[in-house]
Amino acid sequence: MNKYFLILSILLLINFCNNKQAGETIKLPEPKKEGGMPLYEALNHRKTTREYNESAGISQELLSQALWSCYGYAEDNHRTVPSAKGWYPYIIYVFTKDGVYKYNPEKHELLVLFDGDYRDVTGTQTEVVTKAAVNLLFISDLRKESKITDDDLKRLASKYDIGHPSMNLYLFAAANNMGAVLRGNYDTDRIYNFLGLSSNDYYMTMAFSLGY
């Protein structure tokens, strides 16, 4: 990774859970909706990275941009990604070295869930998840109303839909000189137990890591 961006990420690192309690919310900075790296250039630089500098965190500005890029609201109240039949089932859980959060795309804010470093919960590739600046879990809420009524079809739609936010995250990473990897190696039961979720109501769909 570019040395300048590594130093910048460290300088901009914010302890999200400093003096925060579970249940509190953190309003994220307004994401940029214009400018940045041209699309073709970002596509040319897109790649998978599994080795990260564990001392480099992610700034609140970049986390805001990443979450907006993969699942936020754009102009005219449409989303940055499509979803089958307009379902948008994903709950995005955010794991950093400082805590665990739940992303609210409507308000573009984080709900504080836990204080502390629980990044190891997000995957079995310990050398990846414990060094990545942030790990994102995409979990589908099968209870959310949809034109799709069968739970098995909802799970299938979740698998198809995940390609959109994952590619947006890869392009975001390329445009910001970050490393990125979509991961399928994780302990679903451990994640459900940690977050207090039922496999009858939720479907673990994707884990994604970002770092330097």
C-alpha positions as a printed Julia matrix, in Angstrom:
212×3 Matrix{Float64}:
   0.0     0.0     0.0
   1.07    3.57   -0.66
   3.09    4.79    2.33
   1.34    8.19    2.31
  -2.11    6.65    2.63
  -0.91    4.28    5.36
   0.38    7.21    7.43
  -2.77    9.19    6.73
  -5.01    6.33    7.85
  -3.14    6.08   11.13
  -3.37    9.82   11.74
  -7.09    9.85   10.97
  -7.91    6.75   13.03
 -10.75    7.42   15.45
 -11.61    5.29   18.45
 -15.3     4.88   17.63
 -16.21    3.46   21.01
 -14.26    5.92   23.16
 -16.64    6.89   25.97
 -19.49    5.24   24.09
 -22.06    2.89   25.55
 -24.01    0.1    23.88
 -27.19    1.5    22.37
 -25.7     4.89   21.55
 -25.47    6.05   17.95
 -22.62    7.6    15.99
 -23.56    9.9    13.13
 -21.23    9.26   10.23
 -19.75   12.09    8.12
 -21.63   12.93    4.95
 -20.24   10.75    2.13
 -18.79   12.26   -1.02
 -21.07   11.73   -3.99
 -18.93   13.31   -6.69
 -15.31   13.1    -7.76
 -12.87   10.38   -6.78
 -10.97    7.98   -9.01
 -12.47    7.48  -12.51
 -14.38    4.2   -12.89
 -12.11    2.64  -15.5
  -9.05    3.42  -13.4
 -10.67    1.85  -10.33
 -11.54   -1.26  -12.34
  -7.95   -1.47  -13.53
  -6.66   -1.36   -9.94
  -9.26   -3.67   -8.37
  -7.7    -6.69   -6.68
  -7.96   -9.03   -3.69
  -5.67   -8.47   -0.71
  -5.27  -10.83    2.25
  -2.3    -9.28    4.02
  -2.79   -6.15    6.13
  -0.84   -3.9     8.44
  -2.47   -4.45   11.83
  -1.37   -1.01   13.08
  -3.36    0.81   10.39
  -7.0     1.59   11.19
  -9.72    3.26    9.16
 -10.86    6.85    9.53
 -14.49    7.69   10.2
 -14.59    9.48    6.84
 -13.44    6.41    4.93
 -15.74    4.08    6.86
 -18.62    6.41    6.04
 -17.69    6.32    2.37
 -17.33    2.53    2.32
 -20.74    1.91    3.91
 -22.46    4.44    1.68
 -20.78    2.97   -1.4
 -21.97   -0.56   -0.72
 -25.45    0.01    0.75
 -26.27    3.67    1.18
 -28.84    6.07   -0.19
 -27.99    8.08   -3.28
 -29.86   10.89   -5.03
 -33.67   10.8    -5.31
 -33.77    8.29   -2.42
 -32.57    5.36   -4.53
 -29.77    3.1    -3.35
 -26.16    2.7    -4.44
 -26.9    -0.96   -5.24
 -29.9    -2.83   -6.66
 -31.81   -5.59   -4.86
 -34.19   -8.3    -6.06
 -37.74   -6.92   -6.01
 -36.52   -3.95   -3.97
 -36.04   -6.14   -0.89
 -32.71   -4.84    0.52
 -32.49   -7.5     3.24
 -28.97   -6.95    4.57
 -28.01   -5.87    8.04
 -24.38   -4.76    7.99
 -22.39   -5.39   11.17
 -19.14   -3.43   11.44
 -16.18   -4.85   13.4
 -13.17   -2.62   14.1
 -10.39   -2.82   16.7
 -12.48   -0.51   18.91
 -15.91   -2.12   18.81
 -18.84   -3.69   17.01
 -21.53   -1.61   15.34
 -24.69   -1.98   13.3
 -25.09    0.25   10.23
 -28.32    2.19    9.69
 -28.34    3.19    5.99
 -31.47    5.31    6.29
 -29.85    7.64    8.84
 -26.26    6.87    7.8
 -25.2     6.19   11.35
 -23.76    3.42   13.52
 -25.43    1.82   16.5
 -22.9     0.83   19.15
 -23.27   -2.85   20.09
 -20.05   -3.8    21.89
 -16.9    -2.08   23.06
 -13.61   -3.85   22.35
 -11.91   -5.84   19.61
 -13.98   -8.79   18.37
 -12.69   -8.96   14.81
 -11.73  -12.62   15.3
 -15.45  -13.48   15.42
 -15.84  -12.52   11.75
 -13.82  -15.32   10.19
 -11.63  -18.36   10.57
  -8.73  -16.77    8.64
  -7.29  -15.22   11.81
  -4.3   -13.58   10.11
  -6.7   -11.72    7.82
  -9.55  -10.68   10.1
  -7.49   -9.63   13.12
  -5.25   -7.35   11.02
  -7.87   -5.83    8.7
  -8.92   -2.31    9.69
 -12.58   -3.25    9.42
 -14.59   -6.42    8.84
 -18.14   -6.15    7.52
 -20.74   -8.9     7.94
 -23.74   -8.89    5.61
 -26.61  -10.81    7.2
 -30.03  -11.04    5.57
 -33.1   -10.44    7.71
 -35.54  -13.07    6.43
 -38.34  -11.48    8.44
 -38.25   -8.28    6.42
 -41.31   -7.97    4.21
 -40.72   -8.74    0.55
 -42.5    -9.73   -2.62
 -40.46  -12.9    -2.19
 -42.38  -14.99    0.33
 -40.51  -18.3     0.51
 -37.51  -18.29    2.88
 -35.46  -20.58    0.61
 -35.99  -18.17   -2.28
 -35.02  -15.3     0.02
 -31.74  -17.05    0.81
 -31.13  -17.57   -2.9
 -31.92  -13.94   -3.66
 -29.5   -12.91   -0.91
 -26.71  -14.85   -2.6
 -27.45  -13.2    -5.94
 -27.76   -9.72   -4.46
 -24.44   -9.84   -2.59
 -22.48   -9.39   -5.79
 -23.54   -5.74   -5.95
 -22.26   -4.45   -2.58
 -19.17   -6.65   -2.77
 -18.06   -5.19   -6.11
 -18.8    -1.67   -4.89
 -16.51   -2.35   -1.92
 -13.76   -3.62   -4.2
 -14.0    -0.47   -6.33
 -14.12    1.71   -3.22
 -10.94    0.04   -1.97
  -9.17    0.49   -5.31
 -10.16    4.15   -5.43
  -8.78    4.73   -1.92
  -5.59    2.66   -2.14
  -6.9     0.07    0.3
  -6.81   -3.71    0.3
 -10.04   -5.71    0.13
 -11.22   -9.31    0.22
 -14.59  -11.02    0.15
 -14.44  -13.97    2.53
 -16.44  -17.17    2.7
 -14.5   -18.73    5.59
 -16.37  -18.03    8.8
 -18.12  -19.87   11.61
 -21.78  -19.07   11.1
 -22.89  -20.49   14.46
 -20.28  -18.45   16.3
 -21.43  -15.27   14.54
 -25.11  -15.98   15.3
 -24.34  -16.69   18.94
 -22.21  -13.59   19.34
 -24.85  -11.31   17.77
 -27.81  -13.09   19.36
 -29.39  -14.08   16.04
 -31.5   -17.08   15.07
 -30.71  -19.08   11.94
 -34.46  -19.32   11.36
 -34.76  -15.56   10.94
 -31.35  -14.54    9.6
 -29.03  -15.7     6.85
 -25.28  -15.07    6.96
 -24.44  -14.02    3.42
 -20.99  -12.43    3.19
 -17.96  -11.3     5.16
 -15.74   -8.57    3.74
 -12.44   -7.16    4.99
 -10.82   -3.8     4.27
  -7.39   -2.61    5.33
  -3.93   -1.36    4.39
